[in-house]
């Protein structure tokens, strides 16, 4: 999803919406799986969750928070998961 965020960013500049459509489909799938209480996507916390947390953080950094209104379960899930000690400890320092 990180590479996809870059493709969306540059695609917007070129007027190409293919990457944005793919990002919407991926976010839609995460939305279907995400629980607002922050429960892991697949039942136990693992690489899937860590990857999605990192990707959503990067997506937000590159493209802003516009995705949150369209994917409220994902936004709530991300807010809870992004406060895990492992997520906090590995955030990029600006």
N, C-alpha and C positions, 0 to 999 in steps of 0.2 A: 504494500500500500504506500510505502514511502516513495518508491519510484513512480507510482501512479500519481501521487501528489505533484511531483515535478512535471509529469506529463500533462496533468490538468492545468497547471500554472502556465506552461509554455503553449499548450493547446488553446487556452483562452486568448493569448496574444496573437495567435495565428487564425483564430476563428474556427478551430477544429474542436468539436464537442465529443469526439469518440472516447477520449480518456475520461471525461466527466461522466459520460453515461456508464462506463465501466465502474467508476468509483461509486456512483449511485447504486448500482447493483450489489457491489460488495457491502456497502454500508447498509443496504436493505437486508442482506443476509445476517449481518451482525445485529441489526435491530431486531430481527426475528428471534435470535438466540439470547440477546442480552436481557438480564434481569436488573431492574432499577436498584435492587438491594445490593448489587455488587457481587452476586454469586458468580463463581467461575463459569466460563462459557460451556465447558465440557464436564462440569461436575467437580473437578479438582483443579486447583491452580496449576498451570503448566505453561509450556512454550506458546501455546495458542493465545492464552491471555496476555503473556508478556509481549508477544509480537503485536497484538492488537492495541495494547496500551501505547507502545512505542509509535506505532503507525498513526494512531489518532493524535498523539501529541505532535508528531511531525506535520500531519495534515493541518492541524490547527495553527501551528507556527507558520506554515507556508501560505495557507489559504484563508485563515481566520476561522471564526466560529459559526459561520453561516450554516454548517451542516447540523448543528444542534437542534434547531427548531424542527427540521424534517425527521430527525431520528432521536426522539426524546428518551427512549429506553437506553439507547447507546450512550447518549450524553450523561444520563444519570449513572449508568454502569461505569463509564470512564471516570467520572468525578470520584466515585467510591474507590475504584481500583487504582487510580493515580495517586491516592494517598497512602498506598501500601509502602512500608519502609523501603522495600526494594525499588519501587518506582521513584520515590523521593531521592534515594541515594544515587540513582543513575541518571537523573535529569541533566541535560546539558547545562553547563554554566555559561551565562552570557557575560 
